[in-house]
Amino acid sequence: TVGGGMWPKSSLEGVLSAVTSRRAVANDIRIELERPLSVDLGDGVEVVGEKFEVTVRRPLGMSIIETPEGVVISVIDDPALLKMGLMVGDRVAAMDNALTGAMYPASSVAGVVSACASRPPGAPVRLRLIRDVAVAAPPGSSGVKAAAAGYAALTDAPFRASGSGVHRLLLSRSRDALRRVAAGAPAGPVHGTAADRVVAALAAGPAPL
């Protein structure tokens, strides 16, 4: 409410409290929304927005631009960033506060530059990045097998970790397949002992449960 900064909200009570306090001083409320776990592009391809964090040093060794999708890395000058796994097109979602270490949304290039300028050369800067990862279904594969294949194809360690977006997509599809069988509906490509098939697909990932 005061200062115009964006603050994360993790509960309905927090949202209602922020809206109530805002009414007393302003007519506008700026809201930052997150996309669903995956976006279906058709032709067996889904895109998952994976979040990961890295610590770099000032100067950052990269160029950023503002796009409709947010603050995006446009050029990487420092080879060390490439070795860390950063890529052109990664979105800068948040960065840490130099004093408190808390993560704050990065909503503009000016905001990122200002936050970095307050730190001496060589000071660490924690960035939270988002990368769109395409999960493609091999021809003729089921939803569970496709997600398992997409998970297995990822080589970036942060994305293969338990709790990553692609991991949650795989578990979500597995849960939906088992629910269809439990409800007596046609299971489609999941045949025989559904639980065994799902577990086999997860193991082929290999994906932690």
N, C-alpha and C positions, 0 to 999 in steps of 0.2 A: 504494500500500500504506500509506504514512504520510500522514495528514491527510485521507483520504477524498475527495480531489479526483479528477475524471475526466480521464484523459489519453488523447489520440488514439493509436490503434494502426494502423499501416499495413502490418504484415507478420505472418505466422504466428509468426515467432520472437519478435516483441515481445509477442504475446498469450501465448505459452507461458511467456515469462520472467516476465510479470506474474502469471500464475496460480501458477507455482512459488514465487515470493517471497511471495505472499499466503497460501499454505498454512501458513507458519510462524507467522503472527500472527493469523489469523482463519479462520472457517469459511464466511463469506459472501463472494461476489464480485458486485459491482454492474457490470452491463454495459449500455452504451448502444449500441443498434442503429440502423442506418439502413434505411429502406425501399428496395425496389427502384426502378429508374429510373422506372417508371410503375406505376399501379394501374388496372386495367381496371374501370370502373364499369358496363359494358354499354351497349347502344344506341349503340355507336360513340364513346363518350366515355372517354378515359383522362386520369388526373390525374398530372401531373409535379410533384414538389417541387423548385422552383427555389431555389438558394442565391444570395444576393448580399450585398454589404457596403456599408455607408454610415458616414460619420463625422458625428456630431451633437455638440451642445454641452450641457454640464450647465447648468441642468436640461434634461432630455430633451424636455419638451414633449409627453409622452404618458402614458397610463395603461396598465398591464399587469396581466394576471390569470393565474392558474394553471389550466390545463385538462388533461384526459387527454393532449392532444397536446403539451403543454409550456407555456412562457411565451408568451402571446399578447398582441398589442397590442389593447386594447379601446377606447381613445379617443385621438384625435390632437387636441391643443389648439393646436399651433404650425403655422400655415399653411405655414411653410418646409418642414416635413417632408412635407407633401402635394406640394409642388413637387419634392421630391427623389424622389417616387414611392412613398413609404411608404403602406400601406393598413391599415385596421383588419382584423384577422385574420392579419396577418403574424406568424410565430412568431420569437421571439428565440432563436436557436440557440446563440450564443456572443458574448462581448464581450472586448475586449482588456484585458490587465493594464496598469495605469497606469505601472508601473515598467519592465517588459520589453517591452511591446507584443505579447506572445504572446496568442493567442486561447484562451479557456477556455470550456467549455460553460456555458450558462446554464440551470441545472436548476430554479431556483425564483425567485419574485419577491423573496424576502428576499436571495438571493444577488446579484441585479442591483442592488437598492437599496443593499446594502452596498458593492458595487464602485463605484457612482457616488458614494456619500457620502464616499469617501476622496479625491475630487478637488475642487479649488476651482471655484466658479462660472465658467462659460465654458470650462472645460477640455474638450478633445475626448474623445469616447467612440466607439470603433469597434465597430459592431454587425454581426454576421453574422445575416442573416434568411433565413427560408424561406417561400416563398409557393407554395400549391398552384395550379397553372395547369392548367385543363381544356383538353385538345386534342380537339376534336370532329371527327368524320369527316363531311364533306358527304354527303348522300344519294347512294348509288350509287358512291362513290369507293373506290379501292383503299387498302390499308394505307399504301403509300408516298405516294400522292397525298393521303391524309387527313393524314398527318404533315406533308407539305409545306404544305398549306393551314393547318394549325394553327400552323406556324412563321411563315408569312407574316402571320397574323392578329395576332401579338403586336406590340405597339407599344413595350414597355419595352426600352430598349437593353440592359440587363444580360442579359435573357433571349434576345435575338437574337444575342448574342455566340457566337463559335465556342467549343464546349465546354459550352454550357448544356445543361440536361437535355432540353429540347425538341429542340435540335439533335442531341444524341446519340440521342434516340428516332428521329428522322428517318433518321440514318445507320444505326442498328441495323435498322430496317425495310428500308432499301435493301439492306443486306448480306444479310439473310435472303431477300429476293426473288431476289437473284442466286445465292445458294447453292441455292435450290430449282431454279432453271433449270440450274445446273451439275450438279446431282445427277440430272437427268432427270425430276424430279417435276413434276406439273402446276404451272404458275406462277400459276394463278388469274387475277387481273386484270392481271398483267404479261404482255403479249402482244408478238409480233414480236421485234424485237431488244431483249432485256431491258435490256442495258446502256444503250442509247440512251434507253429509256423512263425508267429510273431517273435518269439524268443530267438528262433534261428536267424531271422532277419536282423534283429538287434545284434546278435553275436557276430554276424558277417560284417558289421560296421567297422571295427567292433565299437559298440556304444555302451557306456555305463548305464545301469538302470537307476 
